[in-house]
Amino acid sequence: MAAHTAAVPLLSPTASRAGASGLLLAVVSALAFSSSGPFIKPLLEEGWSLGAALLVRMGIAGLILSPALVLAVRRQPRFLRRHGKLILGFGLMPVLGCQLFFFSAMQRMPVAVALLIQYLAPVLLVAFVWMRTRRAPSALVLWGSAVAIVGLVLVVDVGGARFDLLGTLFALAAAVCVCAYFVISARAGEDLPPLALAAGGLLTGGVIMAVLCVTGIMPFTAPAVSVVLAGVDVPWFVPLLWVAALATTLGYALGVIAVPQIGSRVASFVGLSEVLFALGFAWLFLAEVPAPIQFAGGAAILVGVVLVRLDAQPRGGSRRGAATLPVVPAP
């Protein structure tokens, strides 16, 4: 009897609290990210260039988080030599690449379709691990993936959209960058503090964007305009400071902390809630009222996330560590 009991691993209270904390951080991160679109959109419509908006967004967020990077460098003299490539990759793909590819896709196809393709990232992660390990996902993961994607289709309402090959390729590239966000974030830990990773990535993305703007590759236009949010005229710096100092800073900071706690796969599915929160912000601040079918889609996404999360709960040796991607072990 004792041997049988010892063979069944149980979740420790510490592990349970860490998992719950990670889920909460991941949801708050998605909530923060989701406000970026509804707040940036009016600025772009009033004449701000994408390069200017992204440069300010990444630059301010990176500066806010920069003390974490400075502290990490002081504590580890070889920090940048050991983690420089990972930080550079984070800045190139999850920070800069994702935004550039998504907005490029958005200019060639409906926003809803671009969102749908970009948020295929969780399914791409599942497929990647399946091909890499040659181990089929569990039925819960497969059902959760299917239900979540159906919900995503309903939420973004893609009816009547026209196919655009280049736009589709841009959106798929954005989806790959989203995958990179979860994969690289899973490498964070004591040796690579999550906030240092986020700060380094944001500063890297900001520097590259500054070079693109200075050389004229990306237009830089930042007129002193006013925009309408929730029926109120506000100066340009109000939505920009919100996006840079709150949405981007909290989104990346809390996200990179959450991913190592709950795993890349679960975190990527929880990230689908960003679409739901974005609908809410657009409803509150831009008077874009969601349709009933979008609420149904939101419920389906939540069901899919719950199914994937249930699969991540350790019930035996075969489920230990199932929440993380085996191809990206922590350093």
N, C-alpha and C positions, 0 to 999 in steps of 0.2 A: 504493500500500500504506500509505504514511504517512497519507494523507488518510482512508483507511478506518479505520485504527486510532484516529485522533483523533476520529472520529465516534461512537465507543462509549465513553461515560463509565464510569469504573470507580470503585468505592468506595475512597476513601482510607483508609489505616490509622486516621486520626483519626476519620473518620465511622464506620468499623466499630466502633471502641472505644466511641464515643458511643452507637451503637445497642445494643451489648451491655450497656453500663452502664445505659442507659435501661430495657431489658427487665428487668434484675436489680432495679432500683429499683421498677419497676411490680409485679413479683411480690412483693417484700418488703412493699410498700404494701398489696397485696391480703391478704397473710398477716396484717399488723397489723390491718386493718379486720375481718377475719373473726373475730377473737377477741372482738369487742365483744358480739355477740349472746349467745353462750354464757355470758359473764360478767355481762351485764346481766340476762338472763332470770331467774336466781334472785333477784336483788334485787327485781324487779317482782313476782315471786310471793310474796315475803315482806312486801309492803306498800309498797315505794317507789313513788311516782308517777313517771310518765314525765317530767313537767316537771322534777322534782327531779334525776332521773338525767341528763337531757340538759343541764340547766344546769351541773351539776358537771363533766360530761364536756367541754363546750365551753369553760367558763370556765378550767379548769385547763390544758387543751391550749393555749388562746389565750395564757394568761400565760406558759407555757413558751416559746412561739415569739415572744412579744412583742419581745424584743431585736432580732430581725430587722426588725420593723416600725419600731422606734425608730431603728435605724441607717439605714434607707432614708429616713426623714423627714429626718434630719440631713444626709444626703448630697444630698438633692434638696429644696430649700426648698418647691417647688411640688408635692411628691409627692402629697399627699392631694387637691389640686385636680385634678391630672391623672388620677389613678387611683382617686379616691374612688368613682365610680359602679361601676367594675368590682369593687372590693372589696366594696361594698354588695351588688351582685348575687351575688357568691360567698357572702357570708354568708346572704343570703335564700334562695338556691336550693340549691346543693350542700351547705351546712352545715345550715341550719335546715329548709328545705322538704323535703329528701329524707328526713330522719329523721321529721318529723311526718307526712308523707303515708304513709310506709311503715308506721309503727306504727299509724296510723289504719286503713290497709287490713288490717293483721294482726288487728285487733280484730273485723273483719267477715268474714274469710275465713281459710282455713288458711294458715299461714305459708308453706308450699311454693308455693301459688298466688300469693301476694303477691310472693314472691321471683322467681318465673318472669316475672311481668309487669314487675317493676322491672328485671330483667336483660335485657329486650328492648332496653335502651338502645343497645347496639352496632348492632343492626339498624336502630333508628330513626335513628341517625347516618348510616348508609349510605344509607337512604331519603331523608333530608333533603338530603344532598349530591347525590344522584341528581336530585331534583326541582329543586334550586337551580341546578345546573350543566347540567341536561338531558343529562348524559353518563352512560351506563350503566356500572355497576361491571364490573370484569373477571370472567371466569368463576371465578377463584380466590376472589375476594371473595364472590361469590354462593354458591359451594359451601361456603366456610368459614362463612358466616353460617348456611346451612341445617344443616350438621353440628353447629355449636356450639349452635344452638337445640334440635336433637334431643337432644343430650347434656344440655342444661339441663333439658329435660322429664324425662329419665330420672333425673337427680340429685335434683330436688326431689320426684319421686314424687307427681304430682297426681291420682292415681286416686281416684275417689269424691268429688271436691270439688264443692260446690254453687256456682252462679253468684250473685253479689251485685253489682248494678249500681254502687252507691255505693262499695263496696270496690274494685271494678275501676277506677273513676275515680280513687280515691285512689292505687292502685298505678301507674296510668298517669302520674299527676302526679309520683310518685316517680321514674318512669323518665325523664321530661322533666328533672327536677332532676339526675339522674345524667348525662344528656347535657350539661347546663349545666356540670357539674363538669369534664368533659373539654374542652369548648369553651373555657371561661374559662381553664382551666389552660394551654391552648395559647398564650395571650397573654402568659404569663410570659416574662421574659428579663432582659437587663441593665438595661433601663429599669424593669421591674417585677419585682424579685427574687421568685422562687417562694415563699420562706419568708415574705417580707413579705405576699404575697397570702394565704397560708394563715393567718398570724397575724391579719391584719385581718379575714378572713372568719370565723374562729372567735370572735374577740372581738365582732364584729357580731352573730353568731348568739347568743352568750351574753347580750349586753345585751338583745336582743329577747326572748329566753326569760325573762330576769329580769323584764322589764316584764309579760310574760304571766302569770308566777307571782304577782307583787305585786298585780296587778289582779284576780286570781282566775280569769282566763280559762283558765289551765292550773293544775290542782291541784298543790300543793307538799306532799308528804308524804315524810319521810326518817327513818323509825324506826331506832334503833340495834339492828339485827338481826344474826344470824349466818346464813350460807348454807353449803351443802355443795358443795364443788368437789373432784372426784376422790376422793370419799369422805371428805373431811376438813372439819370445821367451821371456818370462818374468819370473822372479823368483817367487817362490811359494807364497811369502807374498803379491804379488800384487793382485791376485784374492781373496786371503783370507781376506785381509784388505777391499777390495771392498765389499765382501759379509757381513762381520761383521760390519764395520763402516758405510756403506751406505745402502746396501740392507736390512739387518735385522733391523738395527736401525730405518731407515725411514719407513720401512714396518710396523713394530709393532707400532711405535709412531704415525704415521699418521692414521693408521687403527683404533686404539682405540679412537682416537679423532673423526673420521668420523662416526663410528657406532652409537653413541648416537644422532648424528645430523640427520641422514637419516633413522635410524631404522635397526634392524638386518636383516629383510627380503630383503630390497632393497640393503643393503651393501653386502649381500651374493651373490646376482646376479651380482652386479658390480664386485665382486671378480673374476667372471669367466673371466674377461678381462686379468687376470694374465696369462692364457693359451696363449692368443694371443700375449701378450708382450714377453712371453718366446720363442715363435716361432721366433719373431723378433730378440731377442738376440742371439738365436742359429744360425740364418741366418747370423748375422753380425760377430759374434766372433768364431763360430765353422763351418762356411760354410755349414750348414744344410739348404738347400733351401726348403721352404714350397711348397707343391703341390697346384695347382689351387683349388682343392676341399677344401683345408684348408682355403683359403681366403673366399670361399662361406660359410663355417662353421662359420668363424669369423663374417661375416655379419649377420648370423642367430642369433648368440649369442647377438649381439648388439640389434637386433630387440626384442629379448626376454627380455632383460634388460629394454628397453624403455617401453614395455607393462606393466611390473611389476611396473616400476616407475610411469607410468600414473595412475595406480590404487592407488598409495600412495598419489596422490594429493587430498587434502581435497575439496570436492564439496558439502558436506552436513554432517549432524551429523553422519551418518553411516560410513563415511570415516575418521573421525577425529582420528588421532593416528594409522591409518592402516599400517603405515610404520614400526611400532615397534611390537615386540612380546609381547602380553599381559601377557605372563607367566613370564616375567622378568621385573617387574616395577622398575623404578629407585628408589634408596634409598632416 
